[in-house]
Amino acid sequence: MPTSSRSSPSSRTPHNYAATVERNRQEQDADARPKIAGNLPDLGRYRSIILGCPVWNTRAPMIIRTLRTRLGD
């Protein structure tokens, strides 16, 4: 049975589009791995995991790389 979970950055995301794009550009330039707020759910029982996110500045937010690193890519 499909389930869903939401992961969020530990620091607040700007509500302004231009500020969000600029933050993501800075994180991309720094190859940043933003911290995830809270704990990740136990994903060991799943064969497949589908990640979804908005795309800013032509690439996914850097928190997706944080998540992939924590999950073992």
PDB file of N, CA, C and O in Angstrom:
ATOM      1  N   MET A   1       0.836  -1.173   0.000  1.00  0.00           N
ATOM      2  CA  MET A   1       0.000   0.000   0.000  1.00  0.00           C
ATOM      3  C   MET A   1       0.887   1.244   0.000  1.00  0.00           C
ATOM      4  O   MET A   1       1.758   1.370   0.860  1.00  0.00           O
ATOM      5  N   PRO A   2       0.687   2.153  -0.932  1.00  0.00           N
ATOM      6  CA  PRO A   2       1.500   3.369  -0.979  1.00  0.00           C
ATOM      7  C   PRO A   2       1.299   4.239   0.262  1.00  0.00           C
ATOM      8  O   PRO A   2       0.192   4.355   0.789  1.00  0.00           O
ATOM      9  N   THR A   3       2.368   4.830   0.702  1.00  0.00           N
ATOM     10  CA  THR A   3       2.324   5.790   1.793  1.00  0.00           C
ATOM     11  C   THR A   3       3.143   7.006   1.383  1.00  0.00           C
ATOM     12  O   THR A   3       3.879   6.964   0.398  1.00  0.00           O
ATOM     13  N   SER A   4       3.013   8.074   2.132  1.00  0.00           N
ATOM     14  CA  SER A   4       3.814   9.254   1.814  1.00  0.00           C
ATOM     15  C   SER A   4       4.402   9.833   3.092  1.00  0.00           C
ATOM     16  O   SER A   4       3.881   9.633   4.190  1.00  0.00           O
ATOM     17  N   SER A   5       5.486  10.545   2.919  1.00  0.00           N
ATOM     18  CA  SER A   5       6.164  11.209   4.017  1.00  0.00           C
ATOM     19  C   SER A   5       6.749  12.497   3.464  1.00  0.00           C
ATOM     20  O   SER A   5       7.099  12.576   2.287  1.00  0.00           O
ATOM     21  N   ARG A   6       6.852  13.497   4.313  1.00  0.00           N
ATOM     22  CA  ARG A   6       7.391  14.787   3.873  1.00  0.00           C
ATOM     23  C   ARG A   6       8.643  15.115   4.672  1.00  0.00           C
ATOM     24  O   ARG A   6       8.639  15.027   5.899  1.00  0.00           O
ATOM     25  N   SER A   7       9.702  15.487   3.989  1.00  0.00           N
ATOM     26  CA  SER A   7      10.937  15.951   4.634  1.00  0.00           C
ATOM     27  C   SER A   7      11.104  17.423   4.313  1.00  0.00           C
ATOM     28  O   SER A   7      10.874  17.854   3.183  1.00  0.00           O
ATOM     29  N   SER A   8      11.506  18.187   5.310  1.00  0.00           N
ATOM     30  CA  SER A   8      11.658  19.631   5.148  1.00  0.00           C
ATOM     31  C   SER A   8      13.033  20.064   5.620  1.00  0.00           C
ATOM     32  O   SER A   8      13.638  19.403   6.464  1.00  0.00           O
ATOM     33  N   PRO A   9      13.536  21.177   5.079  1.00  0.00           N
ATOM     34  CA  PRO A   9      14.823  21.685   5.561  1.00  0.00           C
ATOM     35  C   PRO A   9      14.700  22.190   6.992  1.00  0.00           C
ATOM     36  O   PRO A   9      13.626  22.614   7.419  1.00  0.00           O
ATOM     37  N   SER A  10      15.801  22.142   7.725  1.00  0.00           N
ATOM     38  CA  SER A  10      15.785  22.607   9.103  1.00  0.00           C
ATOM     39  C   SER A  10      15.698  24.128   9.184  1.00  0.00           C
ATOM     40  O   SER A  10      15.253  24.662  10.200  1.00  0.00           O
ATOM     41  N   SER A  11      16.115  24.838   8.129  1.00  0.00           N
ATOM     42  CA  SER A  11      15.955  26.290   8.099  1.00  0.00           C
ATOM     43  C   SER A  11      14.789  26.641   7.177  1.00  0.00           C
ATOM     44  O   SER A  11      14.528  25.941   6.198  1.00  0.00           O
ATOM     45  N   ARG A  12      14.110  27.701   7.489  1.00  0.00           N
ATOM     46  CA  ARG A  12      12.917  28.084   6.731  1.00  0.00           C
ATOM     47  C   ARG A  12      13.245  28.420   5.283  1.00  0.00           C
ATOM     48  O   ARG A  12      14.284  29.009   4.983  1.00  0.00           O
ATOM     49  N   THR A  13      12.353  28.042   4.410  1.00  0.00           N
ATOM     50  CA  THR A  13      12.470  28.345   2.998  1.00  0.00           C
ATOM     51  C   THR A  13      11.787  29.687   2.739  1.00  0.00           C
ATOM     52  O   THR A  13      10.699  29.925   3.262  1.00  0.00           O
ATOM     53  N   PRO A  14      12.392  30.562   1.953  1.00  0.00           N
ATOM     54  CA  PRO A  14      11.745  31.853   1.651  1.00  0.00           C
ATOM     55  C   PRO A  14      10.390  31.640   0.971  1.00  0.00           C
ATOM     56  O   PRO A  14      10.203  30.667   0.241  1.00  0.00           O
ATOM     57  N   HIS A  15       9.466  32.536   1.210  1.00  0.00           N
ATOM     58  CA  HIS A  15       8.151  32.465   0.558  1.00  0.00           C
ATOM     59  C   HIS A  15       8.154  33.201  -0.774  1.00  0.00           C
ATOM     60  O   HIS A  15       7.220  33.058  -1.563  1.00  0.00           O
ATOM     61  N   ASN A  16       9.179  33.976  -1.026  1.00  0.00           N
ATOM     62  CA  ASN A  16       9.315  34.741  -2.248  1.00  0.00           C
ATOM     63  C   ASN A  16      10.035  33.886  -3.296  1.00  0.00           C
ATOM     64  O   ASN A  16      11.079  33.297  -3.013  1.00  0.00           O
ATOM     65  N   TYR A  17       9.470  33.821  -4.508  1.00  0.00           N
ATOM     66  CA  TYR A  17      10.051  32.984  -5.555  1.00  0.00           C
ATOM     67  C   TYR A  17      11.500  33.358  -5.869  1.00  0.00           C
ATOM     68  O   TYR A  17      12.366  32.485  -5.920  1.00  0.00           O
ATOM     69  N   ALA A  18      11.765  34.636  -6.078  1.00  0.00           N
ATOM     70  CA  ALA A  18      13.123  35.066  -6.435  1.00  0.00           C
ATOM     71  C   ALA A  18      14.115  34.727  -5.324  1.00  0.00           C
ATOM     72  O   ALA A  18      15.239  34.310  -5.603  1.00  0.00           O
ATOM     73  N   ALA A  19      13.705  34.903  -4.071  1.00  0.00           N
ATOM     74  CA  ALA A  19      14.582  34.582  -2.939  1.00  0.00           C
ATOM     75  C   ALA A  19      14.831  33.077  -2.863  1.00  0.00           C
ATOM     76  O   ALA A  19      15.928  32.642  -2.513  1.00  0.00           O
ATOM     77  N   THR A  20      13.820  32.291  -3.189  1.00  0.00           N
ATOM     78  CA  THR A  20      13.975  30.834  -3.177  1.00  0.00           C
ATOM     79  C   THR A  20      14.950  30.387  -4.262  1.00  0.00           C
ATOM     80  O   THR A  20      15.815  29.546  -4.017  1.00  0.00           O
ATOM     81  N   VAL A  21      14.811  30.949  -5.456  1.00  0.00           N
ATOM     82  CA  VAL A  21      15.723  30.620  -6.556  1.00  0.00           C
ATOM     83  C   VAL A  21      17.150  31.027  -6.192  1.00  0.00           C
ATOM     84  O   VAL A  21      18.090  30.274  -6.444  1.00  0.00           O
ATOM     85  N   GLU A  22      17.318  32.204  -5.605  1.00  0.00           N
ATOM     86  CA  GLU A  22      18.652  32.676  -5.220  1.00  0.00           C
ATOM     87  C   GLU A  22      19.261  31.773  -4.155  1.00  0.00           C
ATOM     88  O   GLU A  22      20.446  31.445  -4.229  1.00  0.00           O
ATOM     89  N   ARG A  23      18.476  31.370  -3.173  1.00  0.00           N
ATOM     90  CA  ARG A  23      18.983  30.465  -2.135  1.00  0.00           C
ATOM     91  C   ARG A  23      19.433  29.153  -2.765  1.00  0.00           C
ATOM     92  O   ARG A  23      20.504  28.641  -2.439  1.00  0.00           O
ATOM     93  N   ASN A  24      18.621  28.610  -3.665  1.00  0.00           N
ATOM     94  CA  ASN A  24      18.984  27.355  -4.302  1.00  0.00           C
ATOM     95  C   ASN A  24      20.240  27.511  -5.157  1.00  0.00           C
ATOM     96  O   ASN A  24      21.081  26.612  -5.192  1.00  0.00           O
ATOM     97  N   ARG A  25      20.375  28.650  -5.850  1.00  0.00           N
ATOM     98  CA  ARG A  25      21.582  28.890  -6.648  1.00  0.00           C
ATOM     99  C   ARG A  25      22.824  28.911  -5.757  1.00  0.00           C
ATOM    100  O   ARG A  25      23.852  28.327  -6.099  1.00  0.00           O
ATOM    101  N   GLN A  26      22.724  29.585  -4.620  1.00  0.00           N
ATOM    102  CA  GLN A  26      23.850  29.644  -3.690  1.00  0.00           C
ATOM    103  C   GLN A  26      24.190  28.251  -3.156  1.00  0.00           C
ATOM    104  O   GLN A  26      25.362  27.892  -3.048  1.00  0.00           O
ATOM    105  N   GLU A  27      23.158  27.467  -2.822  1.00  0.00           N
ATOM    106  CA  GLU A  27      23.398  26.100  -2.336  1.00  0.00           C
ATOM    107  C   GLU A  27      24.031  25.243  -3.424  1.00  0.00           C
ATOM    108  O   GLU A  27      24.915  24.436  -3.135  1.00  0.00           O
ATOM    109  N   GLN A  28      23.593  25.404  -4.673  1.00  0.00           N
ATOM    110  CA  GLN A  28      24.185  24.654  -5.784  1.00  0.00           C
ATOM    111  C   GLN A  28      25.643  25.032  -5.973  1.00  0.00           C
ATOM    112  O   GLN A  28      26.499  24.162  -6.137  1.00  0.00           O
ATOM    113  N   ASP A  29      25.929  26.325  -5.952  1.00  0.00           N
ATOM    114  CA  ASP A  29      27.312  26.793  -6.138  1.00  0.00           C
ATOM    115  C   ASP A  29      28.232  26.258  -5.044  1.00  0.00           C
ATOM    116  O   ASP A  29      29.406  25.985  -5.294  1.00  0.00           O
ATOM    117  N   ALA A  30      27.698  26.109  -3.833  1.00  0.00           N
ATOM    118  CA  ALA A  30      28.491  25.627  -2.696  1.00  0.00           C
ATOM    119  C   ALA A  30      28.446  24.104  -2.566  1.00  0.00           C
ATOM    120  O   ALA A  30      29.081  23.539  -1.675  1.00  0.00           O
ATOM    121  N   ASP A  31      27.691  23.434  -3.458  1.00  0.00           N
ATOM    122  CA  ASP A  31      27.466  21.985  -3.357  1.00  0.00           C
ATOM    123  C   ASP A  31      26.994  21.626  -1.944  1.00  0.00           C
ATOM    124  O   ASP A  31      27.437  20.647  -1.343  1.00  0.00           O
ATOM    125  N   ALA A  32      26.084  22.453  -1.443  1.00  0.00           N
ATOM    126  CA  ALA A  32      25.593  22.328  -0.061  1.00  0.00           C
ATOM    127  C   ALA A  32      24.731  21.084   0.134  1.00  0.00           C
ATOM    128  O   ALA A  32      24.138  20.555  -0.806  1.00  0.00           O
ATOM    129  N   ARG A  33      24.683  20.645   1.365  1.00  0.00           N
ATOM    130  CA  ARG A  33      23.789  19.567   1.800  1.00  0.00           C
ATOM    131  C   ARG A  33      22.989  20.099   2.983  1.00  0.00           C
ATOM    132  O   ARG A  33      23.363  19.877   4.134  1.00  0.00           O
ATOM    133  N   PRO A  34      21.878  20.808   2.706  1.00  0.00           N
ATOM    134  CA  PRO A  34      21.084  21.380   3.787  1.00  0.00           C
ATOM    135  C   PRO A  34      20.586  20.306   4.755  1.00  0.00           C
ATOM    136  O   PRO A  34      20.283  19.184   4.350  1.00  0.00           O
ATOM    137  N   LYS A  35      20.507  20.661   6.023  1.00  0.00           N
ATOM    138  CA  LYS A  35      20.028  19.719   7.033  1.00  0.00           C
ATOM    139  C   LYS A  35      18.536  19.494   6.872  1.00  0.00           C
ATOM    140  O   LYS A  35      17.787  20.397   6.499  1.00  0.00           O
ATOM    141  N   ILE A  36      18.119  18.258   7.164  1.00  0.00           N
ATOM    142  CA  ILE A  36      16.707  17.887   7.139  1.00  0.00           C
ATOM    143  C   ILE A  36      16.171  18.008   8.558  1.00  0.00           C
ATOM    144  O   ILE A  36      16.792  17.533   9.509  1.00  0.00           O
ATOM    145  N   ALA A  37      15.020  18.643   8.693  1.00  0.00           N
ATOM    146  CA  ALA A  37      14.398  18.791  10.007  1.00  0.00           C
ATOM    147  C   ALA A  37      13.824  17.441  10.453  1.00  0.00           C
ATOM    148  O   ALA A  37      13.167  16.749   9.676  1.00  0.00           O
ATOM    149  N   GLY A  38      14.077  17.083  11.694  1.00  0.00           N
ATOM    150  CA  GLY A  38      13.510  15.844  12.241  1.00  0.00           C
ATOM    151  C   GLY A  38      14.198  14.601  11.721  1.00  0.00           C
ATOM    152  O   GLY A  38      15.267  14.661  11.115  1.00  0.00           O
ATOM    153  N   ASN A  39      13.558  13.478  11.971  1.00  0.00           N
ATOM    154  CA  ASN A  39      14.088  12.175  11.569  1.00  0.00           C
ATOM    155  C   ASN A  39      13.393  11.670  10.316  1.00  0.00           C
ATOM    156  O   ASN A  39      12.222  11.966  10.079  1.00  0.00           O
ATOM    157  N   LEU A  40      14.111  10.920   9.534  1.00  0.00           N
ATOM    158  CA  LEU A  40      13.508  10.284   8.368  1.00  0.00           C
ATOM    159  C   LEU A  40      12.723   9.059   8.819  1.00  0.00           C
ATOM    160  O   LEU A  40      13.094   8.418   9.802  1.00  0.00           O
ATOM    161  N   PRO A  41      11.647   8.726   8.116  1.00  0.00           N
ATOM    162  CA  PRO A  41      10.915   7.504   8.450  1.00  0.00           C
ATOM    163  C   PRO A  41      11.747   6.274   8.092  1.00  0.00           C
ATOM    164  O   PRO A  41      12.685   6.369   7.302  1.00  0.00           O
ATOM    165  N   ASP A  42      11.411   5.131   8.665  1.00  0.00           N
ATOM    166  CA  ASP A  42      12.073   3.871   8.326  1.00  0.00           C
ATOM    167  C   ASP A  42      11.596   3.450   6.936  1.00  0.00           C
ATOM    168  O   ASP A  42      10.416   3.154   6.744  1.00  0.00           O
ATOM    169  N   LEU A  43      12.499   3.426   5.988  1.00  0.00           N
ATOM    170  CA  LEU A  43      12.147   3.100   4.613  1.00  0.00           C
ATOM    171  C   LEU A  43      12.587   1.696   4.211  1.00  0.00           C
ATOM    172  O   LEU A  43      12.480   1.320   3.044  1.00  0.00           O
ATOM    173  N   GLY A  44      13.078   0.927   5.167  1.00  0.00           N
ATOM    174  CA  GLY A  44      13.614  -0.397   4.889  1.00  0.00           C
ATOM    175  C   GLY A  44      12.627  -1.386   4.315  1.00  0.00           C
ATOM    176  O   GLY A  44      13.036  -2.354   3.675  1.00  0.00           O
ATOM    177  N   ARG A  45      11.355  -1.176   4.520  1.00  0.00           N
ATOM    178  CA  ARG A  45      10.357  -2.142   4.027  1.00  0.00           C
ATOM    179  C   ARG A  45       9.941  -1.901   2.582  1.00  0.00           C
ATOM    180  O   ARG A  45       9.156  -2.666   2.022  1.00  0.00           O
ATOM    181  N   TYR A  46      10.466  -0.840   1.979  1.00  0.00           N
ATOM    182  CA  TYR A  46      10.074  -0.492   0.613  1.00  0.00           C
ATOM    183  C   TYR A  46      11.109  -0.962  -0.406  1.00  0.00           C
ATOM    184  O   TYR A  46      12.314  -0.893  -0.167  1.00  0.00           O
ATOM    185  N   ARG A  47      10.616  -1.437  -1.539  1.00  0.00           N
ATOM    186  CA  ARG A  47      11.503  -1.790  -2.653  1.00  0.00           C
ATOM    187  C   ARG A  47      11.819  -0.566  -3.495  1.00  0.00           C
ATOM    188  O   ARG A  47      12.917  -0.439  -4.036  1.00  0.00           O
ATOM    189  N   SER A  48      10.856   0.325  -3.603  1.00  0.00           N
ATOM    190  CA  SER A  48      11.009   1.529  -4.422  1.00  0.00           C
ATOM    191  C   SER A  48      10.583   2.746  -3.620  1.00  0.00           C
ATOM    192  O   SER A  48       9.645   2.694  -2.824  1.00  0.00           O
ATOM    193  N   ILE A  49      11.288   3.831  -3.846  1.00  0.00           N
ATOM    194  CA  ILE A  49      10.956   5.098  -3.215  1.00  0.00           C
ATOM    195  C   ILE A  49      10.924   6.147  -4.321  1.00  0.00           C
ATOM    196  O   ILE A  49      11.876   6.263  -5.092  1.00  0.00           O
ATOM    197  N   ILE A  50       9.853   6.900  -4.402  1.00  0.00           N
ATOM    198  CA  ILE A  50       9.721   7.951  -5.405  1.00  0.00           C
ATOM    199  C   ILE A  50       9.875   9.292  -4.703  1.00  0.00           C
ATOM    200  O   ILE A  50       9.132   9.606  -3.773  1.00  0.00           O
ATOM    201  N   LEU A  51      10.843  10.076  -5.154  1.00  0.00           N
ATOM    202  CA  LEU A  51      11.069  11.409  -4.605  1.00  0.00           C
ATOM    203  C   LEU A  51      10.428  12.435  -5.521  1.00  0.00           C
ATOM    204  O   LEU A  51      10.564  12.363  -6.742  1.00  0.00           O
ATOM    205  N   GLY A  52       9.737  13.378  -4.932  1.00  0.00           N
ATOM    206  CA  GLY A  52       9.136  14.464  -5.700  1.00  0.00           C
ATOM    207  C   GLY A  52       9.521  15.791  -5.080  1.00  0.00           C
ATOM    208  O   GLY A  52       9.629  15.902  -3.859  1.00  0.00           O
ATOM    209  N   CYS A  53       9.725  16.782  -5.903  1.00  0.00           N
ATOM    210  CA  CYS A  53      10.101  18.100  -5.396  1.00  0.00           C
ATOM    211  C   CYS A  53       9.899  19.140  -6.487  1.00  0.00           C
ATOM    212  O   CYS A  53       9.818  18.806  -7.669  1.00  0.00           O
ATOM    213  N   PRO A  54       9.818  20.412  -6.079  1.00  0.00           N
ATOM    214  CA  PRO A  54       9.793  21.468  -7.091  1.00  0.00           C
ATOM    215  C   PRO A  54      11.191  21.621  -7.694  1.00  0.00           C
ATOM    216  O   PRO A  54      12.180  21.203  -7.093  1.00  0.00           O
ATOM    217  N   VAL A  55      11.262  22.203  -8.847  1.00  0.00           N
ATOM    218  CA  VAL A  55      12.555  22.452  -9.496  1.00  0.00           C
ATOM    219  C   VAL A  55      12.792  23.956  -9.504  1.00  0.00           C
ATOM    220  O   VAL A  55      12.001  24.722 -10.054  1.00  0.00           O
ATOM    221  N   TRP A  56      13.901  24.366  -8.881  1.00  0.00           N
ATOM    222  CA  TRP A  56      14.282  25.779  -8.819  1.00  0.00           C
ATOM    223  C   TRP A  56      15.588  25.951  -9.576  1.00  0.00           C
ATOM    224  O   TRP A  56      16.519  25.165  -9.402  1.00  0.00           O
ATOM    225  N   ASN A  57      15.659  26.971 -10.411  1.00  0.00           N
ATOM    226  CA  ASN A  57      16.903  27.277 -11.107  1.00  0.00           C
ATOM    227  C   ASN A  57      17.373  26.093 -11.952  1.00  0.00           C
ATOM    228  O   ASN A  57      18.569  25.811 -12.015  1.00  0.00           O
ATOM    229  N   THR A  58      16.461  25.420 -12.581  1.00  0.00           N
ATOM    230  CA  THR A  58      16.648  24.282 -13.491  1.00  0.00           C
ATOM    231  C   THR A  58      17.124  22.992 -12.836  1.00  0.00           C
ATOM    232  O   THR A  58      17.324  21.999 -13.536  1.00  0.00           O
ATOM    233  N   ARG A  59      17.312  22.971 -11.516  1.00  0.00           N
ATOM    234  CA  ARG A  59      17.715  21.741 -10.819  1.00  0.00           C
ATOM    235  C   ARG A  59      16.898  21.572  -9.542  1.00  0.00           C
ATOM    236  O   ARG A  59      16.357  22.532  -8.994  1.00  0.00           O
ATOM    237  N   ALA A  60      16.827  20.345  -9.093  1.00  0.00           N
ATOM    238  CA  ALA A  60      16.115  20.069  -7.841  1.00  0.00           C
ATOM    239  C   ALA A  60      16.812  20.745  -6.665  1.00  0.00           C
ATOM    240  O   ALA A  60      18.020  20.981  -6.718  1.00  0.00           O
ATOM    241  N   PRO A  61      16.069  21.060  -5.608  1.00  0.00           N
ATOM    242  CA  PRO A  61      16.684  21.653  -4.421  1.00  0.00           C
ATOM    243  C   PRO A  61      17.782  20.739  -3.870  1.00  0.00           C
ATOM    244  O   PRO A  61      17.693  19.516  -3.977  1.00  0.00           O
ATOM    245  N   MET A  62      18.796  21.333  -3.293  1.00  0.00           N
ATOM    246  CA  MET A  62      19.940  20.576  -2.788  1.00  0.00           C
ATOM    247  C   MET A  62      19.564  19.646  -1.641  1.00  0.00           C
ATOM    248  O   MET A  62      20.301  18.703  -1.354  1.00  0.00           O
ATOM    249  N   ILE A  63      18.439  19.888  -0.983  1.00  0.00           N
ATOM    250  CA  ILE A  63      18.023  18.987   0.088  1.00  0.00           C
ATOM    251  C   ILE A  63      17.739  17.578  -0.459  1.00  0.00           C
ATOM    252  O   ILE A  63      17.791  16.600   0.287  1.00  0.00           O
ATOM    253  N   ILE A  64      17.442  17.480  -1.740  1.00  0.00           N
ATOM    254  CA  ILE A  64      17.256  16.163  -2.362  1.00  0.00           C
ATOM    255  C   ILE A  64      18.573  15.394  -2.327  1.00  0.00           C
ATOM    256  O   ILE A  64      18.572  14.183  -2.105  1.00  0.00           O
ATOM    257  N   ARG A  65      19.693  16.075  -2.542  1.00  0.00           N
ATOM    258  CA  ARG A  65      20.998  15.401  -2.429  1.00  0.00           C
ATOM    259  C   ARG A  65      21.263  14.971  -0.990  1.00  0.00           C
ATOM    260  O   ARG A  65      21.812  13.896  -0.749  1.00  0.00           O
ATOM    261  N   THR A  66      20.869  15.820  -0.031  1.00  0.00           N
ATOM    262  CA  THR A  66      21.002  15.436   1.375  1.00  0.00           C
ATOM    263  C   THR A  66      20.228  14.150   1.628  1.00  0.00           C
ATOM    264  O   THR A  66      20.748  13.214   2.236  1.00  0.00           O
ATOM    265  N   LEU A  67      19.011  14.108   1.172  1.00  0.00           N
ATOM    266  CA  LEU A  67      18.151  12.936   1.370  1.00  0.00           C
ATOM    267  C   LEU A  67      18.755  11.706   0.698  1.00  0.00           C
ATOM    268  O   LEU A  67      18.797  10.635   1.303  1.00  0.00           O
ATOM    269  N   ARG A  68      19.218  11.841  -0.529  1.00  0.00           N
ATOM    270  CA  ARG A  68      19.821  10.698  -1.223  1.00  0.00           C
ATOM    271  C   ARG A  68      21.071  10.201  -0.509  1.00  0.00           C
ATOM    272  O   ARG A  68      21.302   8.995  -0.432  1.00  0.00           O
ATOM    273  N   THR A  69      21.878  11.120   0.012  1.00  0.00           N
ATOM    274  CA  THR A  69      23.074  10.738   0.747  1.00  0.00           C
ATOM    275  C   THR A  69      22.688   9.971   2.015  1.00  0.00           C
ATOM    276  O   THR A  69      23.283   8.938   2.322  1.00  0.00           O
ATOM    277  N   ARG A  70      21.711  10.469   2.736  1.00  0.00           N
ATOM    278  CA  ARG A  70      21.288   9.797   3.968  1.00  0.00           C
ATOM    279  C   ARG A  70      20.662   8.444   3.721  1.00  0.00           C
ATOM    280  O   ARG A  70      20.740   7.552   4.567  1.00  0.00           O
ATOM    281  N   LEU A  71      20.035   8.287   2.552  1.00  0.00           N
ATOM    282  CA  LEU A  71      19.401   7.005   2.221  1.00  0.00           C
ATOM    283  C   LEU A  71      20.392   6.039   1.569  1.00  0.00           C
ATOM    284  O   LEU A  71      20.052   4.883   1.319  1.00  0.00           O
ATOM    285  N   GLY A  72      21.597   6.495   1.295  1.00  0.00           N
ATOM    286  CA  GLY A  72      22.593   5.626   0.675  1.00  0.00           C
ATOM    287  C   GLY A  72      22.520   5.626  -0.830  1.00  0.00           C
ATOM    288  O   GLY A  72      22.995   4.696  -1.482  1.00  0.00           O
ATOM    289  N   ASP A  73      21.922   6.673  -1.390  1.00  0.00           N
ATOM    290  CA  ASP A  73      21.790   6.879  -2.837  1.00  0.00           C
ATOM    291  C   ASP A  73      21.247   5.629  -3.470  1.00  0.00           C
ATOM    292  O   ASP A  73      21.057   5.584  -4.685  1.00  0.00           O
TER     293      ASP A  73
END
